[in-house]
Amino acid sequence: QVQLVESGGGLVQPGGSLRLSCAAPRNIFSRYAMGWYRQAPGKQRELVATFTRLRTTNLADSVKGRFTISRDNAKNTVSLQMNSLKPEDTAVYYCNAFLDPVNYWGQGTQVTVSS
């Protein structure tokens, strides 16, 4: 069983910042495309930001200019820096590792943006 261990998240006011991190086993981190998805209540899970296997990045249009995805190859972690947070960013955020056709998911971490 592959474990993706997420940290960060919590409650923040609009305009604030949070940082999420996800630690993966080395063999997963080095071979799989790593990234972040989110799911708001009553909505489908959606892509937030990912690295491809070629290490390029994809970001959802709704977070461009506000969120940054990064990776630490020494620590086998992928992080999501979230700035200028909005109430509509409220969701459970999931770390993802993908290598077709296999998908691994973290347990999810709640991000709530509210005054």
KAPEBEL-V245278 format. One record per residue. N is the residue number from 1. RES is the residue in one letter. SS is DSSP state (H for helix, E for strand, L for the rest). NEAR is the number of other ideal C-beta (glycine too) atoms within 10 Angstrom. Layout:
BEGIN
[[N,RES,SS,NEAR] [N,RES,SS,NEAR]]
END
This chain:
BEGIN
[[1,Q,L,3] [2,V,L,13] [3,Q,L,11] [4,L,L,21] [5,V,E,13] [6,E,E,20] [7,S,E,14] [8,G,L,16] [9,G,L,19] [10,G,E,11] [11,L,E,12] [12,V,E,18] [13,Q,L,10] [14,P,L,13] [15,G,L,11] [16,G,L,14] [17,S,L,11] [18,L,E,21] [19,R,E,14] [20,L,E,25] [21,S,E,19] [22,C,E,26] [23,A,E,18] [24,A,L,24] [25,P,L,15] [26,R,H,10] [27,N,H,10] [28,I,H,17] [29,F,H,20] [30,S,H,11] [31,R,H,11] [32,Y,L,22] [33,A,E,18] [34,M,E,27] [35,G,E,24] [36,W,E,27] [37,Y,E,21] [38,R,E,23] [39,Q,E,14] [40,A,L,14] [41,P,L,7] [42,G,L,5] [43,K,L,9] [44,Q,L,7] [45,R,L,15] [46,E,E,12] [47,L,E,14] [48,V,E,24] [49,A,E,23] [50,T,E,20] [51,F,E,18] [52,T,L,12] [53,R,L,12] [54,L,L,6] [55,R,L,10] [56,T,L,9] [57,T,E,13] [58,N,E,13] [59,L,E,19] [60,A,L,15] [61,D,L,6] [62,S,L,13] [63,V,L,22] [64,K,L,10] [65,G,L,10] [66,R,L,15] [67,F,E,21] [68,T,E,16] [69,I,E,20] [70,S,E,14] [71,R,E,18] [72,D,E,12] [73,N,L,11] [74,A,L,6] [75,K,L,13] [76,N,L,17] [77,T,E,18] [78,V,E,27] [79,S,E,20] [80,L,E,26] [81,Q,E,16] [82,M,E,26] [83,N,L,14] [84,S,L,13] [85,L,L,22] [86,K,L,13] [87,P,H,11] [88,E,H,10] [89,D,H,22] [90,T,L,17] [91,A,E,21] [92,V,E,17] [93,Y,E,23] [94,Y,E,21] [95,C,E,27] [96,N,E,22] [97,A,E,23] [98,F,E,16] [99,L,E,12] [100,D,L,8] [101,P,L,5] [102,V,E,10] [103,N,E,11] [104,Y,E,18] [105,W,E,15] [106,G,L,22] [107,Q,L,11] [108,G,L,17] [109,T,E,21] [110,Q,E,11] [111,V,E,22] [112,T,E,15] [113,V,E,19] [114,S,L,10] [115,S,L,8]]
END
